[in-house]
Amino acid sequence: MARILETIAHELTHYFQWINDIELTEIGYERQASSYAGYILDEYAGTVEHP
């Protein structure tokens, strides 16, 4: 489940990069997407109970 949520967050970051016409290198796009995906998952983890 966590991997699915991370993938969605990663791809949503790419979507916002595209919408906002962000100019980065290819590596920059991926680094930013990975960083934001991690941040989004951390925020989500703080709002749900874990078994």
C-alpha positions in Angstrom: 0.0 0.0 0.0 2.8 2.4 0.9 4.5 1.9 -2.5 1.3 2.7 -4.3 0.8 5.9 -2.3 4.4 6.9 -2.9 4.0 6.3 -6.7 0.9 8.5 -6.8 2.6 11.3 -4.8 5.6 11.1 -7.1 3.6 11.3 -10.3 1.4 14.1 -8.8 4.6 16.1 -8.3 5.5 15.6 -11.9 2.0 16.8 -12.8 2.5 20.0 -10.8 6.0 20.5 -12.3 4.3 20.4 -15.7 1.4 22.6 -14.8 3.8 25.2 -13.2 6.2 25.0 -16.1 9.1 24.2 -13.8 12.5 24.3 -15.5 14.9 21.6 -14.1 17.3 19.0 -15.4 16.0 15.5 -15.8 17.8 14.5 -12.5 16.3 17.6 -10.9 12.8 16.6 -11.9 13.2 13.2 -10.3 15.0 14.4 -7.2 12.2 17.0 -6.5 9.5 14.4 -7.2 11.1 11.8 -4.8 11.6 14.5 -2.2 8.0 15.7 -2.3 6.7 12.2 -2.4 8.6 11.4 0.8 7.3 14.6 2.4 3.7 13.8 1.4 3.9 10.2 2.8 5.4 11.5 6.0 2.5 13.9 6.4 0.0 11.2 5.6 1.6 8.8 8.1 1.1 11.4 10.8 -2.7 11.4 10.2 -3.5 7.7 10.2 -3.3 4.9 12.8 -0.8 2.2 12.2 -1.5 -1.5 13.0 
